Amino acid sequence: MRKSDQLSTEVSDTIVFNNNTVVKKAPLLKEHKYIFLETTDESLIGEITKILYKNGLFFILDRDVAGRLFVFDRNGKFIYNIDSKGKGFGEYVYPNDFDVDAEGKVYIQDVQSRKIVVFKDQTAVEEIKIEVPFMEFSLSDRKNQIFLYKTFKNGSLDFIFNEYDYSNREFTDRQINADKVLNDLSIPFSSAFSLFHSKSSLNFQKRFTPDIYSYDFLAHKFKKRLFIDTDLFPKQEFIEKVRLNRELLKTEISHKFIRDITSIYETEDFLFFNMYLNTGTIKALVNKKDKKEYYYRDLAEGVLTNTVIYGTCENNFISAYANFTDKKGFDSTLDAMQMNVEEKSRLQNIASGDNPILVLLTYENKQ
């Protein structure tokens, strides 16, 4: 097994975040597209937890309301759902996370029974038993290997990033010992997940630090990918004081610090970050070429969307809009927005009980 202390301290790149949190105008869009998800009894989504776009399909997990995973095609047509609640073979109690392989098989984590159930379409074909508790996972391109994010031992976080051989039930690599003081603190719910896929890598932040780590699928290498240069992260001397007195995290000075980067999504041109402070969140879109950052409150002007990025689809970021319950208020919102007549007309036809719409956002490279 490879040791975590073999990790190189070299950083591939540095991003400088502006050290003030002045909210700027939303970044410019090159184009956008609405995808209206078909609404049927079998496809009804209560709350979006996670979205993956794989093999030309949208896989959408509703973890907390429906307890199902829904599959739609590129145009929003409903294909099928996976609803397998229970305690037997091929069933799950709480579908916490999922991934999809190149063949289209869906892997769903049951956080309570420490297993991953593998589905081909709607049929369970395999169960992967994981002996240690873990928060999230990702598939590997190596046979019988899987990545486990934040594993636990004796009720506390143990390692942050792990490569696990489930055929032999053993770890083949463990990276970054968990900081027991900092990681045992409450984890924010401003994002459902903290392990993020890009086209060829997995990325995550080490808590309370400006370090972004990455596993490169092509090179089969784990590295420190980014260093975020900003005063918004706490200094080391403050962290050392927190180790002695956690109450310091409730003081006014700690409210200015980034505790967690709760979203990291990537397209060819941009990196998106959602950063959690005690007083709220900061969103930043970083141009990968000029390294300029754009803080903002809204994802786009003149486009109906919420302020959440769920993933990427080709070279687009995926957002969504789901609040159609107040139909009168929804129509008033449309009237106040600048959009073409055809687009507005189609949106006005949405009923209060309809499924969310996905919004694909392509940002302009020249801001």
C-alpha positions in Angstrom: 0.0 0.0 0.0 1.3 3.4 -0.9 1.8 5.8 2.0 0.3 9.2 2.4 3.6 10.8 3.3 4.8 10.1 -0.3 2.6 12.9 -1.6 4.5 15.6 -3.5 4.2 19.1 -2.1 4.6 20.6 -5.6 1.6 22.6 -6.8 0.6 22.5 -10.4 -1.0 26.0 -10.4 -2.0 29.0 -8.3 -5.2 31.0 -8.3 -5.4 34.4 -6.7 -8.8 35.2 -5.2 -9.6 38.9 -4.7 -9.3 39.5 -1.0 -12.6 41.4 -0.7 -16.0 39.9 -1.1 -17.6 42.6 -3.1 -20.4 41.0 -5.1 -20.0 41.7 -8.8 -22.4 41.4 -11.6 -23.1 37.9 -12.9 -20.6 36.7 -15.5 -21.5 37.0 -19.1 -23.1 34.1 -20.9 -22.1 32.9 -24.4 -25.3 30.8 -24.6 -27.8 28.9 -22.5 -30.3 26.1 -23.0 -33.3 25.0 -21.0 -34.0 21.3 -20.7 -37.6 20.6 -19.6 -37.6 17.3 -17.6 -40.7 15.2 -18.5 -43.2 15.0 -15.6 -44.9 11.7 -14.9 -45.8 9.8 -11.8 -42.6 7.7 -12.2 -40.3 10.7 -12.9 -41.4 13.2 -10.3 -38.4 14.7 -8.5 -38.9 16.2 -5.0 -35.4 17.7 -4.6 -32.3 17.5 -6.6 -29.3 16.2 -4.7 -26.8 15.4 -7.4 -26.6 15.4 -11.2 -24.2 13.4 -13.4 -24.2 13.7 -17.2 -22.9 10.4 -18.6 -23.2 8.5 -21.9 -25.7 11.2 -23.2 -28.0 10.9 -20.2 -28.8 12.9 -17.1 -28.7 10.9 -13.9 -30.4 12.8 -11.1 -30.4 11.7 -7.5 -33.3 12.7 -5.2 -31.8 11.4 -1.9 -34.0 13.0 0.7 -37.5 13.3 -0.7 -38.2 10.5 -3.2 -35.2 8.3 -2.3 -34.8 7.5 -6.0 -32.4 8.0 -8.9 -34.0 9.3 -12.1 -32.6 9.0 -15.7 -33.5 11.4 -18.5 -32.2 11.7 -22.0 -30.4 14.8 -23.5 -33.7 16.4 -24.3 -35.4 15.8 -20.9 -37.4 12.7 -21.9 -37.8 10.3 -18.9 -36.1 6.9 -19.4 -36.4 5.1 -16.0 -36.0 5.4 -12.3 -34.2 3.3 -9.7 -36.4 2.8 -6.6 -35.0 -0.1 -4.5 -35.6 0.8 -0.9 -35.3 -2.1 1.6 -32.7 -4.2 3.4 -32.4 -7.2 1.1 -30.0 -7.9 -1.8 -30.0 -5.1 -4.3 -31.8 -2.8 -2.0 -30.7 0.3 -0.1 -31.9 2.2 3.0 -30.5 5.6 2.3 -29.1 6.3 -1.2 -26.4 8.8 -0.3 -24.2 8.9 -3.4 -23.9 7.4 -6.9 -21.7 7.0 -9.9 -22.1 5.7 -13.5 -19.6 3.6 -15.5 -18.8 3.7 -19.2 -21.3 0.8 -19.8 -24.1 2.8 -18.1 -24.3 0.7 -15.0 -25.3 2.7 -11.9 -23.6 2.3 -8.6 -25.6 3.6 -5.6 -24.1 3.9 -2.1 -26.2 2.9 0.9 -24.6 4.8 3.7 -26.3 2.7 6.4 -25.4 -0.8 5.3 -21.9 0.1 4.0 -22.5 -1.3 0.6 -22.7 -0.1 -3.0 -25.5 -1.6 -5.1 -24.8 -2.0 -8.9 -27.8 -1.7 -11.3 -28.1 -2.5 -14.9 -31.0 -0.3 -15.9 -33.5 -1.0 -13.1 -32.1 -4.4 -12.1 -29.6 -4.9 -9.3 -26.8 -7.1 -10.5 -24.2 -6.9 -7.8 -23.4 -5.7 -4.3 -20.0 -4.3 -3.3 -19.4 -4.6 0.5 -17.3 -1.9 2.1 -16.1 -2.7 5.6 -15.3 0.9 6.7 -17.8 3.8 6.8 -17.2 6.5 4.2 -18.9 9.7 3.1 -18.7 9.6 -0.7 -17.2 7.5 -3.5 -16.1 7.5 -7.2 -15.4 4.8 -9.7 -11.9 4.1 -10.8 -10.8 3.0 -14.3 -8.9 0.2 -12.7 -10.6 -3.2 -12.3 -12.2 -3.8 -8.9 -10.9 -0.4 -7.6 -13.0 2.4 -6.1 -12.2 5.7 -4.5 -13.6 6.4 -1.0 -13.7 9.9 0.2 -13.4 10.5 4.0 -13.3 7.1 5.7 -14.0 6.7 9.4 -12.4 4.7 12.2 -13.8 4.4 15.7 -16.3 7.1 14.9 -13.8 9.7 13.7 -12.5 10.7 10.3 -9.4 8.7 9.4 -8.2 9.4 5.9 -9.5 11.9 3.3 -8.8 10.1 0.1 -8.6 6.3 -0.4 -8.2 3.8 -3.2 -9.9 0.5 -2.3 -9.7 -2.9 -3.9 -13.1 -4.3 -3.2 -12.3 -7.8 -4.6 -9.6 -8.3 -2.0 -11.2 -5.9 0.5 -8.0 -3.9 1.1 -6.8 -0.3 0.6 -4.2 0.1 -2.1 -3.6 3.8 -1.4 -4.5 6.2 1.4 -3.9 9.9 1.2 -4.0 12.7 3.7 -4.6 11.9 7.3 -7.7 13.6 8.6 -7.2 16.5 11.0 -9.3 15.2 13.9 -9.8 18.6 15.5 -10.9 20.4 12.3 -12.7 17.6 10.6 -14.8 16.6 13.6 -16.5 20.0 13.5 -19.9 20.3 11.9 -19.9 20.0 8.1 -22.0 22.6 6.2 -24.9 21.6 4.0 -24.5 24.4 1.4 -23.5 21.5 -0.9 -24.4 17.9 -0.8 -21.0 16.7 -2.0 -17.4 17.7 -1.7 -15.7 15.2 -4.1 -15.9 16.6 -7.7 -15.4 15.0 -11.1 -13.8 16.9 -14.0 -13.2 15.4 -17.4 -10.1 13.4 -16.3 -9.7 13.9 -12.6 -11.3 14.0 -9.1 -10.8 17.2 -7.0 -11.4 18.3 -3.4 -10.2 20.8 -0.9 -8.4 20.0 2.4 -10.6 21.7 5.0 -9.7 25.2 6.3 -6.7 25.3 3.8 -6.1 26.9 0.4 -5.1 23.5 -1.0 -7.0 21.7 -3.8 -6.0 18.1 -4.4 -6.6 16.0 -7.5 -6.4 12.5 -8.7 -5.5 12.3 -12.4 -7.2 9.3 -14.0 -4.9 9.4 -17.1 -1.6 9.5 -15.1 -2.9 7.5 -12.2 -1.3 10.1 -9.9 -2.5 12.0 -6.8 -1.2 15.5 -6.5 -1.8 18.9 -5.0 -3.3 20.6 -8.0 -4.1 24.2 -6.9 -3.1 26.7 -4.3 -5.6 29.4 -3.6 -3.8 32.6 -2.7 -6.2 34.7 -0.6 -6.5 36.2 2.9 -9.9 34.5 3.2 -8.3 31.4 4.6 -7.2 31.4 8.3 -3.6 31.7 9.1 -1.8 28.7 10.6 -1.4 30.4 14.0 -5.2 30.8 14.2 -5.7 27.1 13.4 -3.3 26.2 16.2 -5.3 28.3 18.6 -8.5 26.5 17.5 -6.9 23.2 18.3 -6.7 24.4 21.9 -10.1 26.2 22.0 -12.8 25.3 19.4 -14.9 28.2 20.8 -12.7 30.5 18.7 -14.6 29.3 15.6 -17.7 31.0 17.0 -16.1 34.4 17.3 -16.5 37.3 14.9 -13.0 36.9 13.4 -13.7 33.4 12.3 -16.7 34.5 10.3 -14.4 36.0 7.7 -12.7 32.8 6.9 -13.4 30.2 4.3 -14.1 26.9 6.1 -14.9 24.7 3.2 -15.0 24.9 -0.6 -18.2 23.0 -1.1 -18.3 22.9 -4.9 -15.5 22.6 -7.5 -16.7 22.1 -11.0 -14.7 22.5 -14.2 -15.2 23.0 -17.9 -12.5 23.6 -20.6 -12.5 27.3 -19.9 -13.6 27.8 -16.3 -13.4 26.6 -12.7 -16.4 27.2 -10.5 -16.0 27.4 -6.7 -18.7 27.7 -4.0 -17.0 28.7 -0.7 -18.6 28.4 2.7 -18.1 31.0 5.4 -20.0 31.1 8.7 -21.9 34.1 7.4 -22.9 32.7 4.0 -21.3 31.6 0.8 -19.1 33.2 -1.9 -19.3 32.0 -5.5 -16.4 32.5 -7.9 -16.0 31.7 -11.5 -12.3 31.6 -12.5 -11.1 31.9 -16.1 -8.4 29.2 -16.5 -6.5 31.2 -19.1 -6.2 34.6 -17.5 -6.7 33.4 -13.9 -9.2 36.2 -13.3 -12.0 35.6 -10.8 -15.5 36.8 -10.8 -17.5 36.9 -7.6 -21.2 37.0 -8.1 -24.6 36.5 -6.5 -26.5 35.3 -9.6 -25.3 32.7 -12.1 -26.5 34.6 -15.1 -28.5 37.7 -16.0 -31.8 37.3 -17.9 -31.8 33.5 -17.5 -34.2 31.6 -15.1 -32.0 29.6 -12.8 -31.2 29.2 -9.1 -27.8 29.9 -7.6 -26.6 26.2 -7.5 -24.3 24.5 -9.9 -24.9 20.7 -9.9 -22.3 19.5 -12.4 -21.2 19.8 -16.0 -22.5 18.7 -19.4 -20.0 18.8 -22.1 -18.6 22.3 -21.9 -21.6 23.7 -19.9 -22.3 24.1 -16.3 -25.6 22.5 -15.1 -28.0 24.6 -13.0 -31.7 24.1 -12.4 -34.9 25.8 -11.5 -37.6 24.1 -9.5 -39.8 26.6 -7.7 -43.1 26.6 -9.6 -45.4 26.3 -6.6 -46.2 30.1 -6.5 -47.4 30.2 -10.1 -48.4 33.9 -9.9 -45.0 34.9 -8.5 -43.3 32.7 -11.1 -45.1 34.4 -13.9 -44.2 37.8 -12.5 -40.6 36.8 -12.4 -40.7 35.9 -16.1 -42.3 39.3 -16.9 -39.5 41.1 -15.2 -36.8 39.2 -17.1 -35.4 39.9 -20.5 -35.9 36.8 -22.6 -37.2 36.0 -26.1 -40.9 35.5 -26.7 -40.7 31.8 -27.6 -38.6 31.0 -24.5 -40.9 33.0 -22.2 -44.0 31.4 -23.7 -42.7 27.9 -23.0 -41.8 28.7 -19.5 -45.2 30.2 -18.8 -46.8 26.9 -19.7 -45.1 25.2 -16.7 -47.6 23.9 -14.1 -47.0 24.3 -10.4 -46.4 20.5 -10.0 -44.0 20.1 -12.9 -40.5 18.7 -12.7 -37.5 21.0 -12.4 -36.0 22.4 -15.6 -32.2 22.0 -16.1 -30.3 25.0 -17.4 -27.1 24.6 -19.3 -24.8 27.6 -19.0 -21.9 28.4 -21.3 -19.9 31.4 -20.1 -18.2 33.9 -22.3 -14.5 33.5 -22.2 -14.0 37.3 -22.5 -15.7 39.0 -19.5 
